[in-house]
């Protein structure tokens, strides 16, 4: 039924928009020392710019040492990108899982020296 599919799409858009907003708020609350991402108009990932590519590597390695897989721009390029960013997908996670993940990253990253504020 065509109407059912259209309704399903509207429903999923609302769910994904809510999850994106929760992720964005959690990143601003718990990872503000590292990144201040802009809220995208759509998509299923939040790109969180970092000071540089070296910071990206440092954060990814710190998360990996604690058993957490975090993606950076490096994962989406064939060569080393000049800038750094973390890329968070959120479609498959509940709001509670999203917030717990970001809180855990915050506690891992707090052990590292945050970049100097500009």
Secondary structure, DSSP 8 states (H G I E B T S, - for coil): -HHHHHHHHHHHHHHHHHHHHHHHHHHHHHSTTT------SS-SEEEEEES-HHHHHHHHHHHHHTT---EEGGGG-SS--SSEEEEEE-TTS-HHHHHHHHHHHHHHHTTS------
